[in-house]
Amino acid sequence: MCSGGGGGGNVSGDRKKSRDKANKRRQKQAVQRQAELDRIAAERQAIAEKQIQRKRELEAQQAAAIAANKQRAERLQAQQQQRLSQMEQRTAQEKAAAQAAEALAVTRRAESLAAGNAVASSLAVLANAGEKQGKTAPMSKRKGQAAGVRRTSASLTIGQTGSGSGSGSNLSI
């Protein structure tokens, strides 16, 4: 009577239970996988946010460095311009001083020459001051001429009176 017909229903129930159990296990694995994927996605999101924040920090540092370099370059250019103008000013002053020194040397040379000439002239006057009259014209030597009027080498007649060129006294004052 009971020859296994009733036990056949249990077999299909066992299959159903084992199918349900396999489905539950797959669902549980799917939930675990989804949780793992969500955790990985959250980690990646956090990493991306950190990278974005780091990028912003680096960009800010770069902008600050660029601004500092620009200020430094402007400051160096201003210093260079100041030094250049000081050098030009010094050069102009040195050139003016050299020109003034040269002008002073020329003036002193001229004054020295004038003083020397004045001294020489004074000495010549003093040398001639002992004589009562100035130098006379040199006389030509006699060459067997007849007695009479003698002539100087400057064609002046001596001993004759008259007017005209060569007459008069030979006095230096």
C-alpha positions as CSV (number, residue, x, y, z in Angstrom):
1,M,0.0,0.0,0.0
2,C,2.5,2.4,0.8
3,S,5.0,1.5,-1.7
4,G,6.9,4.8,-2.1
5,G,4.2,6.9,-3.6
6,G,4.0,9.1,-0.5
7,G,7.7,9.5,-0.2
8,G,8.0,10.9,-3.7
9,G,6.4,14.1,-2.4
10,N,9.1,14.6,0.1
11,V,11.7,14.4,-2.6
12,S,10.2,17.4,-4.4
13,G,9.9,19.2,-1.1
14,D,13.6,18.6,-0.4
15,R,14.4,20.0,-3.8
16,K,12.4,23.0,-3.2
17,K,14.0,23.5,0.2
18,S,17.4,23.1,-1.3
19,R,16.5,25.5,-4.1
20,D,15.2,28.1,-1.6
21,K,18.4,27.5,0.5
22,A,20.6,28.1,-2.6
23,N,18.6,31.2,-3.5
24,K,19.0,32.6,0.0
25,R,22.7,31.8,-0.1
26,R,23.0,33.6,-3.5
27,Q,21.0,36.5,-2.2
28,K,23.2,36.7,0.8
29,Q,26.3,36.6,-1.4
30,A,24.8,39.3,-3.7
31,V,24.1,41.5,-0.7
32,Q,27.6,40.9,0.6
33,R,29.1,41.7,-2.9
34,Q,26.9,44.8,-3.1
35,A,28.1,45.9,0.4
36,E,31.7,45.3,-0.7
37,L,31.2,47.3,-3.9
38,D,29.5,50.1,-2.0
39,R,32.5,50.1,0.4
40,I,35.0,50.3,-2.5
41,A,33.0,53.0,-4.2
42,A,32.9,55.0,-0.9
43,E,36.7,54.6,-0.6
44,R,37.3,55.7,-4.1
45,Q,35.0,58.7,-3.6
46,A,37.0,59.6,-0.5
47,I,40.2,59.2,-2.4
48,A,38.9,61.4,-5.2
49,E,37.8,64.1,-2.8
50,K,41.2,64.0,-1.1
51,Q,42.9,64.3,-4.6
52,I,40.7,67.2,-5.5
53,Q,41.5,68.9,-2.2
54,R,45.3,68.3,-2.7
55,K,45.0,69.6,-6.3
56,R,43.4,72.8,-4.9
57,E,46.2,73.2,-2.3
58,L,48.9,72.7,-4.9
59,E,47.2,75.2,-7.2
60,A,47.1,77.7,-4.3
61,Q,50.8,77.1,-3.5
62,Q,51.7,77.5,-7.2
63,A,49.7,80.8,-7.4
64,A,51.5,82.0,-4.3
65,A,54.9,81.0,-5.6
66,I,54.2,82.8,-8.9
67,A,53.1,85.9,-7.1
68,A,56.2,85.8,-4.9
69,N,58.5,85.3,-7.9
70,K,56.8,88.2,-9.7
71,Q,57.3,90.5,-6.7
72,R,60.9,89.4,-6.4
73,A,61.5,90.0,-10.1
74,E,60.0,93.5,-9.9
75,R,62.0,94.2,-6.8
76,L,65.2,93.1,-8.5
77,Q,64.4,95.2,-11.6
78,A,63.9,98.2,-9.4
79,Q,67.2,97.6,-7.6
80,Q,68.9,97.1,-10.9
81,Q,67.4,100.4,-12.3
82,Q,68.5,102.2,-9.1
83,R,72.1,100.9,-9.4
84,L,72.2,101.8,-13.0
85,S,71.1,105.4,-12.4
86,Q,73.6,105.6,-9.5
87,M,76.4,104.4,-11.8
88,E,75.4,106.9,-14.5
89,Q,75.3,109.7,-12.0
90,R,78.7,108.7,-10.7
91,T,80.1,108.5,-14.2
92,A,78.7,112.0,-15.0
93,Q,80.2,113.3,-11.8
94,E,83.6,111.8,-12.5
95,K,83.5,113.1,-16.0
96,A,82.7,116.6,-14.8
97,A,85.4,116.4,-12.2
98,A,88.0,115.3,-14.8
99,Q,86.9,118.1,-17.1
100,A,87.2,120.6,-14.2
101,A,90.7,119.2,-13.3
102,E,91.8,119.5,-16.9
103,A,90.5,123.1,-17.2
104,L,92.2,124.0,-13.9
105,A,95.5,122.4,-15.2
106,V,95.2,124.5,-18.5
107,T,94.5,127.6,-16.5
108,R,97.5,127.0,-14.2
109,R,99.7,126.3,-17.1
110,A,98.6,129.5,-18.8
111,E,99.1,131.4,-15.5
112,S,102.6,129.8,-15.1
113,L,103.5,130.7,-18.6
114,A,102.3,134.3,-18.2
115,A,104.2,134.6,-14.9
116,G,107.3,133.2,-16.5
117,N,107.0,135.7,-19.4
118,A,106.5,138.6,-16.9
119,V,109.5,137.5,-14.9
120,A,111.7,137.3,-18.1
121,S,110.5,140.7,-19.2
122,S,111.2,142.2,-15.8
123,L,114.6,140.7,-15.7
124,A,115.3,142.0,-19.2
125,V,114.2,145.5,-18.1
126,L,116.3,145.3,-15.0
127,A,119.3,144.1,-17.0
128,N,119.1,147.2,-19.2
129,A,118.3,149.6,-16.3
130,G,122.1,150.0,-15.5
131,E,122.8,151.6,-18.8
132,K,122.0,155.2,-19.3
133,Q,120.9,154.9,-22.9
134,G,119.5,152.1,-24.9
135,K,121.4,149.9,-27.3
136,T,122.7,151.7,-30.4
137,A,122.8,150.5,-33.9
138,P,126.0,148.5,-34.7
139,M,128.6,150.4,-36.6
140,S,130.0,149.1,-39.8
141,K,133.8,148.7,-40.0
142,R,135.9,151.0,-42.2
143,K,137.0,149.5,-45.4
144,G,139.3,152.0,-46.6
145,Q,136.8,154.7,-47.2
146,A,137.6,158.2,-47.3
147,A,137.1,160.4,-44.3
148,G,133.6,161.8,-44.1
149,V,130.3,160.6,-43.1
150,R,130.1,157.2,-41.4
151,R,127.1,155.1,-41.8
152,T,125.6,152.4,-39.5
153,S,124.5,149.0,-40.9
154,A,121.0,150.3,-40.6
155,S,121.9,153.1,-43.0
156,L,121.7,155.8,-40.4
157,T,124.1,158.7,-40.8
158,I,125.9,159.9,-37.7
159,G,127.0,163.4,-37.3
160,Q,124.6,165.1,-39.6
161,T,121.6,166.9,-38.6
162,G,118.4,167.0,-40.4
163,S,115.1,165.5,-40.5
164,G,113.8,162.4,-42.2
165,S,114.2,158.8,-41.6
166,G,117.1,157.7,-39.5
167,S,117.6,161.1,-37.9
168,G,117.2,161.8,-34.2
169,S,118.6,160.3,-31.1
170,N,118.6,156.6,-30.4
171,L,117.3,156.5,-26.8
172,S,115.3,153.6,-25.3
173,I,112.8,154.4,-22.7
